[in-house]
Structure formats: C-alpha cells, structure tokens
Amino acid sequence: MSLTSKRAFALFALLSAFLLCVSCSSGPAAPEKGTPAFYWQAARETYAAGDYVKTLEHLDNIVATENEFTARAVPWSLVLTSGMAAGNMELADDYAIGARTNKSDPAGFRRMVSDSRGNANRLALQFAENFGKLEKLKEGPITLAFIFPKGSGAQVAGLNKVTNGIVLAPPEAETVQKRALERGVVLAVCRAAGAPDDAGKTAEILKTGEAQIPRNTFMLAMTQALWEESQLYANDKLDEPQKMTILVQRAQQAVKSLPESKETKDLSAKLDKAMKKKKT
C-alpha cells in the first residue's frame, strides 16, 4: 500500500470513528411529529412554561386515541380544564361586580364577563366530555404525571380594583387574567392531589412527577368540579338549564360510586337540591 493510500485509509478510519462518537453522544432520537410521544413531550414543555392553553391542545391530541400516554393524559387534562374553567368563572364574577359598581362605564367590564364565561363554557364542556374517559382507565390509583404548577392559590391582588369598578390598563388586565387562571389551576391541582388549599403539601406530593393518588380522592375532586362548573349555566349567568342538567346528572352518577363520607353527603345534597329546583 502506498503512503498516500495509507494516509487516506487512516483519514477514513478517523472520520468514521468521529461520526460514530457523534452518533452515540447525540442521545435518543426525538419523538416523531404527530405521535402521542411527541404530544406528550410538547405538553410537558408548555406546562413547564406556564402555557396551559397549549398544554391542553397537546393533551387533547393524546386523549383522542387509546395509547401508552392516555392513562396519564386524561387526569392531567381534567385537572387543567377544571382549573382554567374555575379561573375564568371567578374572573367573570368579579368583572360582573365591577360592571354594577361602575355605572358610568360598564361596557369594558361586561365584555370581559362575556369573554370569560365563553371561555369557561368551552372548558366546562370539554371537561364533562373527558370526565367519562375516567371509567376506561384501569382500576387502581390515578397517576398525576406532572409537577406543581406555576402561580399561587392566593387571591389575585388586582381583582379588588375590578370589583370596585376601576378600569385596569391593558397590561395590568392581562396580568390579572393570567394570575386568575394560574390560581384556578393551582387550586384544582391541590384538590386533585387530596390536599385542598395546601400548596406546600401538594408540591411535595407531586415532586416526582409521577404521583399516585387514590382513585376515590381524585374522583371526588373531579365530581366536585363538575358541580361547580354546572353553576356557570345558572339563570343569572349563561342561563342554559339543559347544560346545567347534564353536568349535575353526571355528577350525581359519579358521587353514587364513591364511598359515603361527609364530603359526598354534602355534595349529594347540593346536587339533589339543584335537580329539585329545576323541576319546580
């Protein structure tokens, strides 16, 4: 073999070794776009960034089919939708108070009421639809495959201005809206984890990102959310009695499957009262 050939062979061997090292060090390939694994990874990234709207979009793509991520995506989707619905409902109620307080310029407040209740309606219906998918999950604990969310469960500071009829500047209004949604999600997560209103305990429960929650604990939390969301359709809000009936009836069916406790008795009483009131 000539000197030139030897050098060419050595260069080829060196290049091959380099490419092999690069291939080995690059780690596993990213999930293929459009697959459940792709949407799961995307949901984790957007959740960490605090973008719950995008997170729900990714989770929707997962729960649309039966796959290896469905059992973890369904509970996560339910917690987020119930929390965001609650945040929008609280926002709408406070802006409704502001509209009554600010009699000289209520239009902006009423617009926010309409927008927030519209968002809550969409989320509540999505929640009610996905609630039925819990029955398809295998028996045993429910996995909460996410960590504690961003935000706080404390009252949103800027909403006291809203209820006093003060018109917020656009940047502050956006911040208040974001904080209200974060608060709704935080409170929903705490309840789903079996630690209502206790952010510290919930963060500890969820620290591994794979918390195992007793099924009845999670079911009770979601049934309570169904009841609360049904109030969005009361005659002094969206005034849609048919939707209220659907949510209340689903909650009634769910609470019957739970072990009797003070919480289930109280919830059953509220649900029964709502149905009797509708019949009168």
C-alpha positions in Angstrom: 0.0 0.0 0.0 1.4 3.4 -1.0 2.0 6.2 1.5 -0.9 8.2 0.0 -3.2 5.2 0.3 -2.2 4.6 3.9 -2.9 8.3 4.7 -6.3 8.1 3.0 -7.2 4.9 4.9 -6.2 6.5 8.2 -8.2 9.6 7.5 -11.2 7.5 6.6 -10.9 5.5 9.8 -10.6 8.6 11.9 -13.6 10.2 10.2 -15.7 7.0 10.8 -14.7 6.9 14.5 -15.7 10.6 14.8 -19.1 10.1 13.2 -19.7 7.1 15.5 -18.9 9.1 18.6 -21.2 11.9 17.4 -24.0 9.4 16.8 -23.5 7.8 20.3 -23.4 11.1 22.1 -26.5 12.6 20.4 -28.8 10.5 22.6 -32.2 9.0 21.6 -34.0 10.4 18.6 -36.7 12.9 19.3 -40.3 11.5 19.0 -41.8 11.6 15.6 -44.0 14.6 15.0 -47.7 13.8 15.3 -47.2 10.8 17.6 -48.5 10.5 21.1 -44.9 10.6 22.4 -44.4 13.9 20.5 -47.5 15.5 22.0 -46.6 14.2 25.5 -43.2 15.8 25.3 -44.7 19.0 24.0 -47.3 19.1 26.8 -44.5 18.8 29.4 -42.6 21.6 27.9 -45.5 24.0 27.5 -46.7 23.2 31.1 -43.3 24.0 32.5 -43.5 27.3 30.7 -47.0 28.0 32.2 -48.8 27.9 28.8 -51.8 25.9 29.8 -53.8 26.6 26.7 -51.1 24.9 24.5 -50.7 22.1 27.1 -54.4 21.3 26.7 -54.1 21.3 22.9 -51.3 18.7 23.2 -53.2 16.6 25.7 -56.3 16.7 23.5 -54.3 15.1 20.7 -53.3 12.3 23.1 -56.7 11.5 24.7 -58.3 11.4 21.3 -57.0 7.8 20.9 -56.0 4.9 23.2 -52.2 4.9 23.5 -49.4 4.4 26.1 -49.9 8.0 27.4 -53.7 8.1 27.7 -53.9 6.9 31.3 -51.7 9.9 32.3 -53.0 12.4 29.9 -56.7 12.1 30.9 -56.3 13.1 34.6 -53.9 15.9 33.6 -56.4 17.2 31.1 -59.2 17.1 33.6 -57.2 19.0 36.2 -56.2 21.7 33.8 -59.6 22.2 32.2 -61.4 22.3 35.6 -58.8 24.7 37.0 -58.9 27.0 33.9 -62.7 26.9 33.9 -62.8 27.9 37.6 -60.3 30.7 37.0 -62.5 32.1 34.1 -65.6 31.8 36.2 -64.1 33.7 39.1 -62.8 36.4 36.7 -66.2 36.8 35.1 -68.0 37.0 38.5 -65.6 39.8 39.7 -66.0 41.7 36.5 -69.7 41.4 36.8 -69.5 43.1 40.2 -67.3 45.8 38.6 -69.9 46.4 35.9 -72.6 47.0 38.5 -70.2 49.2 40.5 -69.0 51.4 37.6 -72.4 52.6 36.3 -70.8 55.3 34.1 -68.6 52.9 32.0 -69.7 49.3 32.4 -69.1 48.2 28.8 -65.5 47.0 29.2 -66.4 45.1 32.3 -69.4 43.4 30.6 -67.1 42.5 27.6 -64.7 40.7 30.0 -67.7 38.9 31.6 -68.8 37.7 28.3 -65.4 36.6 27.1 -64.5 34.8 30.4 -67.8 33.0 30.6 -67.4 32.0 27.0 -64.0 30.5 27.8 -65.4 28.8 30.9 -68.2 27.3 28.8 -65.9 25.8 26.3 -63.6 24.4 29.1 -66.6 23.0 31.1 -68.0 21.1 28.1 -64.5 19.7 27.3 -64.2 18.7 31.0 -67.6 17.0 31.0 -66.8 15.1 27.8 -63.4 13.8 29.1 -64.8 13.1 32.5 -66.4 9.9 31.1 -63.0 8.7 30.0 -62.0 8.1 33.6 -64.2 5.0 33.5 -62.0 3.5 30.8 -58.8 3.8 32.9 -57.7 0.6 34.6 -58.6 0.2 38.3 -56.3 1.4 41.0 -54.6 4.8 41.8 -54.7 7.7 39.4 -51.3 8.9 38.2 -50.7 12.7 38.2 -47.8 12.8 35.8 -46.9 16.5 36.3 -45.2 18.7 38.9 -46.7 21.6 40.9 -47.8 24.3 38.5 -46.7 27.9 38.3 -48.6 30.6 40.2 -50.3 30.8 43.6 -53.6 29.9 45.1 -53.9 33.2 46.8 -56.5 35.8 45.8 -55.5 37.8 42.8 -54.5 41.3 44.1 -55.7 43.3 41.0 -59.3 41.9 41.2 -60.1 44.1 44.2 -59.7 47.1 41.8 -62.0 45.3 39.3 -64.8 44.8 41.9 -64.5 48.4 42.9 -65.2 49.4 39.3 -61.7 50.6 38.4 -60.8 50.2 34.8 -57.4 48.4 34.5 -54.8 49.4 32.0 -54.4 46.7 29.3 -51.0 45.3 30.7 -52.5 45.0 34.2 -55.7 43.5 32.9 -53.7 40.8 31.1 -51.6 40.1 34.2 -54.8 39.8 36.4 -56.3 37.4 33.9 -53.2 35.3 33.8 -53.0 35.2 37.6 -56.6 34.2 37.9 -56.1 31.3 35.6 -53.0 30.2 37.4 -54.9 30.4 40.7 -57.7 28.2 39.3 -55.2 25.6 38.2 -53.2 25.7 41.5 -56.4 25.1 43.5 -57.6 22.4 41.1 -54.2 20.6 41.4 -54.3 20.8 45.2 -57.8 19.3 45.3 -56.9 16.5 42.8 -53.9 15.6 44.9 -56.0 15.3 48.0 -54.7 18.4 49.7 -57.3 21.1 49.1 -55.8 24.7 49.5 -52.5 23.3 50.7 -49.9 24.2 48.1 -46.9 23.1 50.2 -48.2 19.6 50.8 -49.3 19.3 47.1 -45.9 20.3 45.8 -44.4 17.6 48.0 -46.8 15.0 46.7 -46.1 15.9 43.1 -42.4 16.4 43.3 -41.5 13.2 41.5 -43.8 14.0 38.5 -45.5 10.6 38.9 -47.7 10.9 42.0 -50.1 8.0 42.7 -53.4 9.4 44.0 -56.1 7.2 45.5 -58.8 6.8 42.8 -61.7 7.9 45.1 -59.8 11.0 46.1 -59.3 12.0 42.5 -62.9 11.1 41.6 -64.3 13.2 44.4 -62.3 16.2 43.3 -63.4 15.9 39.7 -67.1 15.3 40.7 -66.9 18.5 42.8 -65.5 20.3 39.8 -68.5 19.1 37.7 -70.9 20.5 40.3 -69.1 23.9 40.4 -68.9 24.1 36.6 -72.7 23.4 36.4 -73.2 26.8 38.2 -71.9 28.6 35.1 -75.3 27.8 33.5 -77.4 29.3 36.2 -80.1 31.8 35.1 -78.1 34.8 36.4 -75.0 33.7 34.3 -75.2 31.9 31.0 -78.8 30.7 31.6 -78.5 27.4 29.9 -80.5 24.9 32.0 -80.0 22.0 29.7 -76.3 22.1 30.1 -76.6 22.6 33.8 -78.8 19.5 34.0 -76.2 17.4 32.0 -73.4 18.3 34.4 -75.4 17.8 37.5 -76.7 14.4 36.4 -73.2 13.3 35.6 -72.0 14.4 39.0 -74.9 12.6 40.6 -74.0 9.4 38.9 -70.3 9.8 39.8 -70.9 10.5 43.5 -73.0 7.4 43.9 -70.0 5.3 43.0 -67.9 6.8 45.8 -67.7 5.6 49.5 -70.0 7.6 51.7 -68.4 10.4 53.6 -69.2 13.9 54.9 -67.9 15.3 51.6 -70.0 13.0 49.4 -73.1 13.6 51.6 -72.7 17.4 51.3 -72.2 17.2 47.5 -75.1 14.8 47.0 -77.4 17.3 48.9 -76.3 20.1 46.7 -76.9 18.1 43.5 -80.3 16.8 44.6 -81.3 20.4 45.6 -80.3 21.6 42.2 -82.4 19.0 40.4 -85.4 19.6 42.6 -85.2 23.3 42.0 -85.1 22.8 38.2 -88.3 20.7 38.4 -90.2 23.4 40.3 
